[in-house]
Amino acid sequence: MKGLRWRYTRLPSQVEDTPSGEGGEEEEEEEEEEKEAAPDPALEDPMEPQLTEASQVLGASEMRQLSLYLPPSVTGHSWSLAFGTARDGFSLRSLYRQMEGHSGPVLLALKDQDGQGVSGGPPSPFQLQTARSSAFQMFGAFSSSAFQLSKGFYGTGETFLFSFSSQLKVFKWTGSNSFFVKGDVDSLMMGSGSGEFGLWLDGDLYHGESHPCATFNNEVLARREQFCIQELEAWVLS
């Protein structure tokens, strides 16, 4: 059996019936092919996406981690900021307007205020400055389709929710239902089941909720089920 194993490993490099001088070249070619087939650890490292402008929510590390979970169809595409509360204000209607002309996909990223200012309207510039120095949670969703007003749910199984705490957690489609995204005048919903939403945002883009839902089998994305938004961004990935 030892002889058989020896002959098996030697077969690719045998030069019988090979013209003189060509065996070495073939061995070199095979070695080069093996090198090309071997995975390059450097190529497996996530690459930082190219942004049209700086993000106020996601850092370079978070963007690199998220890029590993995006569909191949958007890999290598630049990220264009379609909507940001720091630039466009706190308004779901404004978000829908900025989405017009885009078919998607979209990455939604936001920071919560960890329970600050639970009541009242959108934060003042002073409140935002104070919140930036406090603890916050980064989370959001990837939508296969641009956000829009709709009578029912839309999207595909590429949609997912995510959250950053000590590390990135991604909650993909479970296949149990197709409640991916639904846009009302007064709210934006992602994921549903048993009357709860994986991510729910109000018309002012200031109050939000997150609950475990059947669509994504997700955890609560923020530190609390009910939260206030510090900043929110919607990036078009196409």
TISENU-251249 format. One record per atom (N, C-alpha, C): residue in one letter; y, z, x negated. Coordinates in steps of 0.05 Angstrom, whole numbers, padded with zeros to 5 digits, always signed. Each point is the difference from the previous one (the first is absolute). Example, Ala and Ser with C-alpha at 12.3 -4.5 7.8 and 13.67 -1.06 7.14 Angstrom:
a-00114+00156-00264a+00024+00000+00018a+00024+00000-00018s+00021-00014+00007s+00024+00001-00016s+00022+00014+00015
END
This chain:
m-00024+00000-00016m+00024+00000+00016m+00025+00000-00017k-00002+00013-00024k+00023+00000-00018k+00006-00028-00009g-00020-00016-00005g+00005-00027-00008g+00013-00016+00021l-00008+00004+00025l+00012-00014+00022l+00029+00007+00003r+00007+00026-00002r+00028+00007+00003r+00016-00011-00023w-00012-00001-00024w+00015-00011-00024w+00005-00030+00005r-00020-00014+00009r+00004-00029+00005r+00020-00005+00022y+00000+00017+00020y+00020-00004+00022y+00028+00003-00010t+00005+00019-00016t+00028+00004-00010t+00007-00021-00020r-00019-00012-00013r+00006-00020-00021r+00003-00028+00011l-00009-00005+00025l-00001-00027+00010l+00028-00014-00001p+00022+00013+00008p+00025-00015+00001p+00009-00009-00028s-00009+00013-00021s+00010-00008-00027s-00020-00017-00016q-00024-00006+00012q-00019-00016-00014q+00011-00028-00004v-00006-00012-00023v+00011-00027-00006v-00021-00021-00003e-00024+00005+00012e-00021-00020-00001e+00010-00025+00016d-00006-00023-00010d+00007-00025+00013d+00030-00004-00001t+00015+00015-00017t+00029-00003-00002t+00006-00013-00026p+00016-00021-00001p+00007-00013-00025p+00013+00020-00019s-00005-00005-00025s+00010+00018-00021s+00031+00001+00001g+00010+00025-00002g+00028+00004-00001g+00012+00006+00028e-00015-00005+00022e+00011+00004+00026e-00007+00028+00012g-00021+00012-00011g-00009+00026+00010g+00021+00021-00003g+00013+00001-00023g+00021+00020-00005g+00023-00004+00019e+00007-00025+00005e+00022-00005+00018e-00006+00009+00028e-00025-00004+00010e-00007+00009+00026e+00000+00030+00002e-00010+00013-00021e+00001+00029+00000e+00028+00011+00002e+00018-00014-00015e+00028+00009+00001e+00012-00004+00028e-00008-00023+00013e+00010-00006+00026e-00010+00021+00020e-00026+00008-00003e-00011+00020+00018e+00013+00027-00004e+00006+00006-00025e+00014+00026-00005e+00028+00000+00012e+00013-00024-00001e+00027-00002+00012e-00001+00003+00030e-00022-00012+00012e-00003+00003+00029e-00005+00029+00008e-00017+00014-00016e-00005+00028+00006e+00026+00016-00001k+00017-00006-00020k+00025+00014-00003k+00018-00005+00024e+00000-00025+00010e+00017-00007+00022e-00011+00013+00026a-00027+00003+00002a-00011+00011+00024a+00003+00031+00001a+00002+00012-00023a+00003+00029-00001a+00027+00008+00011p+00001+00021+00017p+00025+00009+00012p+00019+00010-00021d+00025-00007+00002d+00021+00009-00018d+00014+00024+00013p-00003+00025-00011p+00012+00023+00013p+00029-00003+00005a+00014-00014-00017a+00029-00004+00003a+00006-00016+00025l-00018-00019+00007l+00005-00017+00023l-00006+00016+00026e-00016+00021-00002e-00006+00016+00024e+00022+00019+00007d+00018+00006-00019d+00022+00018+00006d+00018-00013+00021p+00010+00016+00019p+00018-00010+00021p+00026-00009-00013m+00011-00022+00010m+00025-00010-00009m+00023+00007+00019e+00023+00006-00011e+00023+00007+00016e+00011-00025+00014p+00002+00000+00027p+00010-00023+00014p+00029-00005-00007q+00009-00025+00003q+00027-00008-00005q+00017+00004+00026l+00020+00016-00002l+00017+00006+00024l+00027-00015-00002t+00010-00008+00023t+00026-00013+00001t+00022+00019-00005e-00005+00026+00005e+00020+00021-00005e-00015+00026-00003a+00013+00020-00011a-00013+00026-00005a-00008+00014+00026s-00023+00014-00001s-00008+00015+00023s+00011+00029-00001q+00008+00010+00023q+00010+00028+00002q-00023+00019+00008v-00024-00012+00005v-00022+00016+00009v-00023+00001-00020l-00009-00023-00009l-00023-00002-00017l+00008-00003-00029g-00014+00014-00018g+00004-00003-00028g-00019-00021-00011a+00003-00006-00026a-00018-00020-00013a-00029+00008+00002s-00006+00025-00003s-00028+00009+00001s-00012-00004+00027e+00015+00007+00021e-00010-00003+00028e-00004-00030+00007m+00018-00017-00010m-00003-00028+00006m-00024-00012-00013r-00005+00008-00025r-00024-00010-00014r-00025+00009+00014q-00001+00025+00009q-00024+00010+00014q-00005-00015+00026l+00021-00004+00015l-00002-00014+00026l-00009-00028-00004s+00009-00013-00021s-00007-00029-00005s-00030-00004-00001l-00015+00020-00008l-00029-00003-00002l-00013-00002+00028y+00013+00008+00021y-00011+00000+00027y+00011-00023+00017l+00018-00015-00011l+00011-00022+00016l-00019-00024+00000p+00000-00016+00022p-00017-00023+00001p+00005-00020-00022p-00020-00015-00009p+00004-00020-00021p+00021-00021+00007s+00005-00004+00026s+00019-00021+00008s+00029+00007-00008v+00005+00026-00005v+00028+00008-00007v+00002+00008-00030t-00023+00000-00014t+00001+00008-00028t+00017-00020-00016g+00018+00011-00016g+00017-00017-00016g+00026-00008+00013h+00002+00005+00026h+00025-00006+00014h+00021+00021-00005s+00025-00008+00000s+00022+00020-00003s+00004+00015+00026w+00011+00024-00002w+00006+00016+00024w+00030-00003+00006s+00005-00008+00025s+00028-00004+00008s+00007+00021+00021l+00022+00015-00005l+00008+00021+00018l+00013-00012+00025a-00015+00001+00023a+00010-00011+00025a+00017+00021+00014f-00007+00025-00003f+00015+00022+00014f-00002+00025-00016g+00022+00015-00002g+00001+00026-00013g+00021+00017+00013t-00007+00025+00006t+00019+00017+00014t+00025+00006-00018a-00004+00000-00026a+00022+00005-00018a+00020-00023+00001r-00009-00024+00007r+00017-00024+00001r+00007-00008+00028d-00019+00003+00019d+00003-00011+00027d+00004+00021+00022g-00002+00026-00008g+00004+00021+00020g-00026+00007+00014f+00001+00021+00017f-00023+00010+00014f-00001-00012+00028s-00015-00021+00003s-00002-00013+00026s-00024-00018+00001l-00018+00005+00019l-00024-00017+00004l+00008-00028+00009r+00020-00002+00016r+00010-00026+00009r+00009-00017-00024s+00013+00013-00019s+00009-00014-00025s-00025-00009-00016l-00020+00017+00000l-00025-00008-00014l-00012-00025+00012y-00001-00001+00027y-00011-00023+00013y+00017-00025-00006r+00026+00003+00000r+00018-00023-00006r-00005-00010-00028q-00003+00018-00019q-00004-00008-00028q-00027-00013-00003m-00019+00005+00017m-00027-00012-00001m-00001-00028+00011e+00021-00008+00015e+00000-00026+00012e-00001-00022-00021g-00017-00019+00004g-00003-00021-00020g-00022+00005-00020h-00011+00025+00000h-00022+00007-00017h-00026+00002+00016s-00021-00011-00010s-00026+00003+00013s-00017+00021-00012g+00008+00011-00023g-00015+00021-00013g-00014-00010-00024p-00016+00017-00013p-00004+00028+00005p+00023+00018-00009v-00001+00025+00007v+00022+00019-00005v-00012+00026-00010l+00014+00011-00020l-00007+00027-00009l+00022+00019+00009l-00008+00020+00016l+00019+00020+00010l-00004+00025-00017a+00022+00010-00012a-00001+00024-00017a+00022+00019+00008l-00006+00026+00002l+00020+00019+00008l-00004+00027-00014k+00022+00015-00001k+00000+00028-00008k+00006+00017+00024d-00013+00023+00002d+00008+00019+00020d+00018+00021-00013q+00010+00018+00017q+00018+00021-00009q-00013+00027+00000d-00026+00000+00003d-00016+00025-00001d+00011+00021+00019g+00006-00009+00024g+00008+00020+00021g+00029+00005+00001q+00016-00012-00018q+00029+00005+00001q+00013-00015+00023g+00019+00013+00013g+00015-00014+00021g-00017-00010+00022v-00018+00017+00010v-00019-00009+00020v+00014-00009+00026s+00023+00011+00006s+00014-00008+00024s+00025-00016-00007g+00010-00014+00019g+00025-00015-00004g-00005-00029-00006g+00021-00015-00006g-00002-00029-00005g-00005-00006-00029p+00005-00025-00007p-00004-00009-00028p+00016+00017-00019p-00010+00004-00025p+00013+00018-00019p+00027-00011-00010s+00018+00018-00006s+00025-00008-00012s-00004-00005-00030p+00019-00014-00013p-00002-00004-00029p-00005+00026-00015f+00014+00022+00008f-00004+00026-00013f-00028+00010+00003q-00011-00003+00025q-00028+00009+00005q-00020-00016-00017l+00005-00027-00002l-00018-00016-00016l+00001+00008-00030q+00024+00006-00010q+00002+00009-00028q-00015+00026-00004t+00003+00018+00019t-00014+00026-00002t-00031-00005+00001a-00008-00018+00018a-00029-00004+00003a-00012-00013-00024r+00015-00016-00015r-00011-00013-00024r-00009+00020-00021s+00013+00023+00000s-00006+00021-00020s-00022+00018+00010s-00011-00004+00024s-00020+00017+00011s-00027-00014+00000a-00021+00015+00006a-00027-00012+00001a-00002-00020+00022f-00015-00021-00005f-00004-00020+00021f-00028-00012-00004q-00008-00015+00020q-00026-00013+00000q+00005-00030+00003m-00014-00016-00015m+00002-00029+00002m-00025-00011+00014f+00004-00017+00020f-00023-00011+00015f+00010-00025+00014g-00018-00013+00014g+00007-00024+00014g-00024-00017+00009a+00004-00026+00001a-00020-00018+00010a+00003-00028-00010f-00022-00014-00002f+00001-00029-00005f-00007-00014+00026s+00017-00018+00009s-00005-00015+00024s-00004-00029-00006s-00021-00012+00010s-00006-00028-00005s+00020-00018+00014s+00016+00011+00019s+00020-00016+00014s+00027+00015-00001a+00021-00016+00002a+00027+00012+00000a+00004+00016+00026f+00016+00021-00002f+00005+00017+00024f+00017-00015+00020q-00008+00003+00025q+00014-00014+00022q-00005+00014+00026l+00017-00006+00020l-00004+00010+00027l-00025-00013+00011s-00017+00016+00014s-00024-00011+00010s-00009+00015+00025k-00015-00014+00017k-00011+00013+00024k-00025+00015-00006g-00014-00009-00020g-00025+00013-00008g-00002+00003-00030f-00023+00009-00009f-00004+00003-00029f-00006-00027-00013y+00008-00003-00025y-00005-00025-00015y-00007+00007-00028g-00008-00020-00016g-00007+00005-00028g-00030-00006-00005t-00008+00004-00025t-00028-00005-00008t-00012+00024-00015g-00025-00002-00006g-00014+00021-00014g+00010+00005-00029e+00018-00017-00010e+00011+00005-00027e+00021+00023+00001t+00009+00007+00024t+00019+00022+00003t-00012+00026-00008f+00016+00017-00014f-00009+00026-00007f+00023+00020-00002l-00007+00026+00000l+00020+00021-00004l-00005+00012-00027f+00021+00013-00011f-00003+00013-00026f+00018+00024-00002s-00007+00017-00020s+00016+00024-00004s-00002+00008-00030f+00022+00009-00011f+00000+00011-00027f+00005+00030+00002s-00019+00016-00011s+00004+00028-00003s-00005+00006-00029s-00023+00012-00007s-00007+00002-00028s-00009-00027-00011q-00011-00017+00018q-00008-00027-00007q+00001-00018+00024l-00003-00026-00005l+00001-00019+00022l-00025+00001+00017k+00004+00001+00027k-00022-00002+00019k+00005-00024+00018v-00020-00017+00002v+00003-00024+00017v-00020+00002+00023f+00009-00005+00024f-00017+00002+00024f-00002-00028+00012k-00023-00012-00004k-00005-00027+00009k-00011-00001+00029w+00000-00024+00011w-00010-00004+00027w-00029+00008+00002t-00006+00016+00021t-00027+00009+00005t-00017-00020+00016g+00014-00018+00015g-00014-00018+00017g-00005+00010+00028s+00008+00025+00005s-00005+00012+00026s+00018-00011+00022n+00024-00009-00007n+00017-00013+00020n+00020-00018-00016s+00017-00014+00015s+00019-00019-00013s+00029+00008+00006f+00005+00026+00001f+00027+00010+00005f+00015+00002-00027f+00008-00023-00010f+00012+00000-00027f+00030+00006+00002v+00016-00017+00013v+00029+00004+00001v+00010-00007+00028k+00019+00016+00010k+00013-00006+00025k+00029+00008-00002g+00018-00018+00008g+00028+00004-00002g+00014+00001+00027d+00010+00024+00007d+00016+00003+00024d+00030+00001-00008v+00017+00000+00020v+00029+00003-00005v+00006+00027-00012d-00015+00020+00009d+00007+00027-00009d-00020+00012-00019s-00020-00015-00009s-00020+00012-00018s-00016-00022-00014l-00011+00007-00023l-00018-00017-00015l-00025+00016-00005m-00023-00012+00007m-00026+00014-00001m-00020-00015-00017m-00015+00015-00016m-00021-00012-00016m-00025+00017+00001g-00022-00012+00010g-00025+00015+00003g+00001+00018+00024s-00022+00001+00015s-00001+00016+00025s-00028+00008+00007g-00002+00019+00018g-00026+00009+00009g+00003+00027+00013s-00011+00004+00024s+00002+00026+00015s+00029+00009+00004g+00017-00020+00004g+00028+00007+00006g+00017+00008-00024e-00011-00002-00024e+00015+00007-00024e+00004-00025-00017f+00021+00001-00017f+00006-00023-00017f-00002+00008-00030g-00010-00018-00016g-00002+00006-00028g+00028+00003-00012l+00018-00018+00008l+00028+00002-00008l+00018-00009+00023w+00019+00017+00008w+00018-00005+00022w+00028+00006-00009l+00019-00019+00005l+00028+00003-00008l+00017-00005+00025d+00022+00016+00002d+00017-00003+00024d+00021-00022-00004g+00016-00005+00021g+00019-00021-00001g+00023+00003-00020d+00005+00025-00008d+00020+00006-00020d-00011-00001-00029l-00026-00004-00002l-00013+00001-00027l+00007+00026-00014y+00001+00021+00016y+00006+00026-00012y-00023+00020+00005h-00010+00001+00025h-00023+00017+00006h-00026-00016-00001g-00021+00012-00009g-00025-00013-00001g-00023+00020+00004e-00024-00011+00006e-00024+00016+00003e-00023-00014-00014s-00020+00015-00008s-00024-00011-00012s-00024+00018+00009h-00020-00013+00010h-00024+00014+00010h-00025-00016-00009p-00022+00014-00003p-00025-00015-00005p-00006-00019+00024c-00009-00024-00006c-00005-00019+00022c-00025-00016-00006a-00012-00011+00020a-00025-00014-00002a+00003-00026-00016t+00023-00013+00002t+00003-00026-00014t-00004+00002-00030f+00010+00021-00012f-00001+00003-00029f-00014+00025-00010n-00008+00018+00019n-00013+00025-00008n+00017+00014-00022n+00025+00000+00004n+00019+00010-00020n+00005+00030+00003e+00010+00012-00022e+00011+00027+00001e+00029-00002+00009v+00012+00023+00005v+00029+00001+00005v+00014-00010-00025l+00017-00020+00003l+00011-00013-00024l+00022+00018-00012a+00016+00013+00016a+00021+00017-00010a-00011+00029-00004r+00017+00018-00009r-00008+00028-00003r-00003+00013+00028r+00014-00011+00019r-00002+00011+00028r-00005-00023+00019e-00011+00006+00023e-00005-00021+00020e+00026-00012+00010q+00020+00017+00003q+00027-00009+00007q+00018+00002-00024f+00015-00021-00005f+00016+00000-00025f+00027-00015+00005c+00018+00004-00018c+00025-00015+00000c+00001-00018-00024i+00011-00024+00004i+00000-00020-00021i+00025+00003-00018q-00005+00001-00026q+00022+00000-00018q+00009-00029-00007e-00019-00017-00007e+00005-00028-00005e-00024-00017+00008l+00006-00024+00008l-00022-00019+00008l+00007-00028-00010e-00021-00014-00008e+00004-00027-00010e-00023-00018+00011a+00007-00025+00006a-00020-00020+00008a+00002-00023-00019w-00022-00005-00015w-00001-00021-00020w-00017-00024+00010v+00011-00023-00001v-00015-00024+00007v-00014-00010-00026l-00026-00004+00002l-00017-00007-00023l-00008-00029+00002s+00019-00018-00002s-00007-00029+00001s+00022-00016-00012
END
